[in-house]
């Protein structure tokens, strides 16, 4: 039977495996599940003393890996022997599993993953900060020959606008939009998609209004809008999540 000992290195739950991974290795699934149930999001499997893996053992690895995905966690493998790697290679599992030469490099990769994840979450929060506004906007359908409609921007973020207007458009309609953000970036000509319509019963104070998402916006323009939002937010809001 596969022997498994547990230890912790920083925030990583390490499983030291010894023996064969075969039909009798279901305890591997149990140990991974126990780690997940106890709050470990990063799990490292040390294969230094794994002698053998067969096709039943591959199924064990696949089940454990699926459980990891269901928990939105991470699992990595270190110190695999050449013949174990060859078995994984036969079924292309080496392309799915993250395998490292030694424990140290695997632990370091977890630290890098956490740092990247933190940066991504911060960027996402920044993109969705909303700045209340009361400025004029012009818009019209890109699919029709028509005059521009005038409205007011109630708030803006790096990904879109909330627009108050007597005229609204159906969901997924693409609009040509012109608005001016002073002192910079100035006047912007943008394409936007209608992604939300205010319901009178729920928000009568801003009805009629529609939520617009910037459509095929280039990164430079989006960056300028984000800078405008952050520059004009109250200090308490701009520091949130930083």
N, C-alpha and C positions, 0 to 999 in steps of 0.2 A: 504493500500500500504506500502511496505517496506520503512522505512526511513533510509537514509544513510548520515552520516556526515563524512567529510574528515579531516585528520590532518597528521602531519608528525612527526616521531620520528627518529632522526638522518637521515639515508638514506632510511628509510622505510616509504612507504605510507600506513597509517592506515585507514581502513574503519570501522567505528562504525555502526553496523547494529541494527535496532530496529523494531520489528514486526514479521511478518510471511514471510517465503520464500515459495512462491507458484506461481501460474500462473500469478499473478500480480506483480512479483518481477523482471521483465525484466530490471528494472533500475539498478539492481546489475551488469548485464553484461555491461551496458553503463558506470557505474562508474569505473569498472575495466579497460575497454577500454580507458577511459579518462586518468586514471593514467598511462597506458602504453604509450599512445600518448604523454604524457608530460614527458617522460623519466624515470619513475620509473621502476626499475627492480625487486624491492622487495616490495611485497604487503602483508599486514597482515589484515585479517578480524576478527574483534572482535565480537564474537557471544554472548556476555554476556547477551544482551537484545533480543535475538532471541527466540521467544516463540514456534515456530512451523515450521516444514518443511514437505512438502508432495512430491509425486512423480514428480509433475510438477516442484517443487522447486529443486529437484535433477537434473533435466534436465538443469535448470538455472545454477547450480553449475558446471555441466559438460561442458557447453558451455564456461563459463568463464575460466575454467581450460584449455580447449583446446586453447583459445586465449593466455593464459599465455605461454603455450608451444611454440606457433607460434612466440612469441616475444623473446623466449629464456630467459624468466624471471622466477621469483619464487613467489609462493603464499602460504601462511600458514594461519592456523586458530587457534584461541585461545578462551578459556572460553566457550566452548560448553556445553550445558546442557546434562544430561544423556539421556533424551528421544530423543534429536536431534542426538546424537551419535548412538543410537540404530537404527534409520532410516537409517543412513549411513552404519551401519553394515549389515543391511538386504541386501543391494545391493553391499556390499564389497567395497564401496567407502572409508571406513576408512583405507583401505590398500593402497590407492592411495594418499589421501590428507594427508598433514602433520598437525597434530592436537596437540596443546599444552595446558597445563592446564591453563596458564595465559599469559598475554601479555609480561611480562618481560622475561620469558623463550623463547618465540617465537622471540622477538627482539634479544636476545643473540644468538639464533641459526642462524639468518641471518648474524650476525657478524662473526660467526664461518665459515659459508659457504663462505663468501667473503675471509676470510683468507686462507682457503683451496684452493679456486679457484686461488688466487694469487700465491700460492706455486706451483700448478700444471702448471700454465702458465710459470712460471720461469723455472721449470724443462723441459718443452717442448722446450723452447728457447735454453736451454743449450744443449739438445740432438741434435738440428739441426744446431749448430754452425759448420762451415766448416773450416778446416785447409788446406791451399794449401800445397801440397807436391810434391816431385819428387823422389820417392823411388821405388825400384824394387818390383815386385810381381809375384808370380807363381800361376797358376790356371788350373783346368781341370774339365771336367764334371764328376759329381758323378755317372752318369748313364752309362758311357762308359769306356772301357779299352783304355786309351790313354796316351801319354806323356804330361807332363806339358807344358803349354804355358807361355811365359814370357811377362810381360808388365810393365807399370809404373802407380803408383797411382798419380792422379792429385790433388785429395783432399780427405779428410776423415772427417767423423762426428761420433757421437756415434751410428748412425743407419746405416751407409753404406759408400761406396767408389765410386769415379769416376775413372775408369781404362781405360788407353789408351793402345791399343794393335792392332796389325794387324789382330788378330783373335778375333771375338766376337761370342756370342751365342744368340740364340733366347730368347725372353721374357719368363720368368718363369722357365728357365733352372736353376737347382741347381748346383753350382760349389763348388769344394773343393779349398780353397784358403790358401796360405801361404805367410805371410808378416812379416817383422821385424820392430818394432818400438823401436828405441834406445833413451836413455839408458834403458828405461823400458816402457812398459811391456815386451819387447824383442820379440822373434819369436812367432807368433800366427798361429795356424791352425784353420781355420774357415769354416763354410758353408755359402754360399751367394746365393741369388736369383737375377737373372737378371730382373730389373724392368724398365730399360730405355735404349734406344739405341740412340746415338747421330746421328742426321740427317746432312748429308754433306751440304745440302743447307742452313741450319740454322747456324751450328757451324763448318765451314770447318777447322778452326784452331786447333780443337781437334779431328777431325775425323780420323780414326774410334775409337770410345770409347763407353763404356757402364756403366750404373749406376748399382751398386750392393747393395742390401740390406742384412744386416746380417740376417741369417736364423737360428732360434732356438738358438740364442746366450744366454748364461747364464748371469745373472745379474752381477756377479763378473767381467767377462771379459769385458762386456759393460762398467762397471764403470771404469776399467783401461784404456779403449780407450778414454772415455770422459775426464779423468784426463790428458791423453797425449795431447788431443786436446787443452784443456784449458791452460795447462802448456806451450804450444808452440805458442799459438795465440799472435799476437801483443797486447800490453796493451790496446789500444783503443778498440779493438774487444772484449777482454776478459772481460772488464768492462761493455760492452753493456748489458742493460736489467737486471743488477744485482741489 
